[in-house]
Amino acid sequence: MSLAERVAEEMAERLGDLVGYSVRLETKRSDQTRLEFVTTGVLLRRIQSDPLLKDITHILVDEVHERDMNTYESSSCLHYSPQRFFNDVTP
């Protein structure tokens, strides 16, 4: 059972409605999806197409200890674009 399946089950939701996922060429989501699990490769493609990730409010990164190029690149992109996350914050 995937993490997305487990979370959808615990929320009593159908997978692909409120909870979805995108892994390589497989996607199960809808316009109602509010929580989507993605791989670092999918995250990188989204960053390339929308560097400010305008439609995303939160990003949780798991399995960072599995050091691969996608993890390094996505972490760098997120680290070096703090204006995306802190635009509305005033000191």
VEXKOLVEX-791699 format. One record per residue (C-alpha): y negated, z negated, x negated; residue number from 1; residue in three letters. Coordinates in steps of 0.25 Angstrom, whole numbers, plus 2048, in hexadecimal, padded with zeros to 3 digits. Example, Ala and Ser with C-alpha at 12.3 -4.5 7.8 and 13.67 -1.06 7.14 Angstrom:
BEGIN
+-------+-----+------+-----+-----+
: north :  up : east :   k :   r :
+-------+-----+------+-----+-----+
:   812 : 7E1 :  7CF :   1 : Ala :
:   804 : 7E3 :  7C9 :   2 : Ser :
+-------+-----+------+-----+-----+
***
This chain:
BEGIN
+-------+-----+------+-----+-----+
: north :  up : east :   k :   r :
+-------+-----+------+-----+-----+
:   800 : 800 :  800 :   1 : Met :
:   7F2 : 804 :  7FA :   2 : Ser :
:   7E7 : 7FA :  7FA :   3 : Leu :
:   7DF : 803 :  804 :   4 : Ala :
:   7EB : 802 :  80E :   5 : Glu :
:   7EC : 7F3 :  80C :   6 : Arg :
:   7DE : 7F0 :  80E :   7 : Val :
:   7DE : 7F9 :  81B :   8 : Ala :
:   7EA : 7F2 :  820 :   9 : Glu :
:   7E4 : 7E4 :  81E :  10 : Glu :
:   7D7 : 7E9 :  825 :  11 : Met :
:   7E0 : 7EE :  830 :  12 : Ala :
:   7DA : 7FC :  82E :  13 : Glu :
:   7E1 : 80A :  82D :  14 : Arg :
:   7E0 : 80F :  81F :  15 : Leu :
:   7D6 : 81A :  81E :  16 : Gly :
:   7CD : 814 :  828 :  17 : Asp :
:   7C5 : 808 :  823 :  18 : Leu :
:   7CD : 807 :  817 :  19 : Val :
:   7D0 : 814 :  80E :  20 : Gly :
:   7D3 : 819 :  801 :  21 : Tyr :
:   7D1 : 825 :  7F7 :  22 : Ser :
:   7DB : 827 :  7EC :  23 : Val :
:   7DB : 834 :  7E4 :  24 : Arg :
:   7DD : 83F :  7EF :  25 : Leu :
:   7E1 : 835 :  7FA :  26 : Glu :
:   7D7 : 82F :  803 :  27 : Thr :
:   7D8 : 827 :  810 :  28 : Lys :
:   7CB : 824 :  816 :  29 : Arg :
:   7C2 : 827 :  822 :  30 : Ser :
:   7B3 : 826 :  825 :  31 : Asp :
:   7B6 : 818 :  82A :  32 : Gln :
:   7BB : 813 :  81C :  33 : Thr :
:   7B3 : 808 :  816 :  34 : Arg :
:   7BD : 803 :  80B :  35 : Leu :
:   7C3 : 80E :  802 :  36 : Glu :
:   7CC : 80C :  7F7 :  37 : Phe :
:   7CB : 816 :  7EC :  38 : Val :
:   7D0 : 819 :  7DE :  39 : Thr :
:   7C6 : 819 :  7D2 :  40 : Thr :
:   7C7 : 828 :  7D1 :  41 : Gly :
:   7C3 : 829 :  7E0 :  42 : Val :
:   7B7 : 820 :  7DD :  43 : Leu :
:   7B3 : 828 :  7D1 :  44 : Leu :
:   7B3 : 835 :  7DA :  45 : Arg :
:   7AA : 82E :  7E4 :  46 : Arg :
:   7A1 : 829 :  7D9 :  47 : Ile :
:   7A0 : 837 :  7D4 :  48 : Gln :
:   79C : 83D :  7E2 :  49 : Ser :
:   793 : 831 :  7E6 :  50 : Asp :
:   78F : 829 :  7D9 :  51 : Pro :
:   788 : 81F :  7E2 :  52 : Leu :
:   794 : 81D :  7EC :  53 : Leu :
:   78A : 81D :  7F7 :  54 : Lys :
:   795 : 81A :  802 :  55 : Asp :
:   79C : 80F :  7FA :  56 : Ile :
:   798 : 801 :  7FC :  57 : Thr :
:   7A2 : 7F9 :  7F3 :  58 : His :
:   7AC : 7FD :  7E8 :  59 : Ile :
:   7B7 : 7F4 :  7E3 :  60 : Leu :
:   7BE : 7F8 :  7D7 :  61 : Val :
:   7CD : 7F4 :  7D5 :  62 : Asp :
:   7D7 : 7F6 :  7CA :  63 : Glu :
:   7CC : 7F7 :  7BF :  64 : Val :
:   7D5 : 7F2 :  7B5 :  65 : His :
:   7DD : 800 :  7B6 :  66 : Glu :
:   7D3 : 806 :  7AC :  67 : Arg :
:   7D3 : 815 :  7AE :  68 : Asp :
:   7C8 : 820 :  7AD :  69 : Met :
:   7C4 : 81F :  7BC :  70 : Asn :
:   7C3 : 810 :  7BC :  71 : Thr :
:   7B9 : 811 :  7B0 :  72 : Tyr :
:   7B1 : 81C :  7B6 :  73 : Glu :
:   7B0 : 816 :  7C4 :  74 : Ser :
:   7AC : 809 :  7BE :  75 : Ser :
:   7A2 : 80F :  7B5 :  76 : Ser :
:   79C : 817 :  7C1 :  77 : Cys :
:   79B : 80A :  7C9 :  78 : Leu :
:   795 : 802 :  7BE :  79 : His :
:   78A : 80B :  7BA :  80 : Tyr :
:   785 : 80E :  7C8 :  81 : Ser :
:   780 : 800 :  7CC :  82 : Pro :
:   774 : 806 :  7D4 :  83 : Gln :
:   77F : 80B :  7DE :  84 : Arg :
:   783 : 7FD :  7E1 :  85 : Phe :
:   776 : 7F5 :  7DF :  86 : Phe :
:   76B : 7FE :  7E5 :  87 : Asn :
:   768 : 7F4 :  7F0 :  88 : Asp :
:   768 : 7E8 :  7E7 :  89 : Val :
:   75A : 7E2 :  7E3 :  90 : Thr :
:   759 : 7D7 :  7D8 :  91 : Pro :
+-------+-----+------+-----+-----+
***
